[in-house]
Amino acid sequence: MGCCEEILGSVPVIGCYCFCGGVPLVLFLMQTTHIVLAVAFLGTLVCGVPRGTEVPKIPCPSEVSDKCPSVDGPTPVYLAHPNDCTKFCVCDDQVAFEQDCMKGLVFDEVIHVCNWPYNVDCGTRPIPPN
């Protein structure tokens, strides 16, 4: 079963694309509406990697980890990566770890999802060249 089927089930979609990383972000196109849907953390779902495979975690800069809660709640905490607008950080046990947005997207720190660049003000966070 693919990422989209696992997340969306039988929702009728025309196209579906799965962000490959620790936090799935599904982009899907329905009849006439473009929808960007941030899906709650699904734990071991990582595209192209068998379940149970350990995925290396790269820590974000310490100033980001300082913003992580002292206790993990039921909802993950997503923070902007200060050095790259195409990345974000996910808090896990008081440490923030890097995640990449899907190619072509940047992290929107207002709504805490990867989004189209024309919808996001990256401020001082650079967008690296392709």
Secondary structure, DSSP 8 states (H G I E B T S, - for coil): --HHHHHHTT---SEEEE--SSS-EEEEEETTEEEEEE----TT--TTS-TT------B--HHHHTTS-SS--SS--EEE-TT-TTEEEEEETTEEEEEE--TT-EEETTTTEEE-GGG---TT------
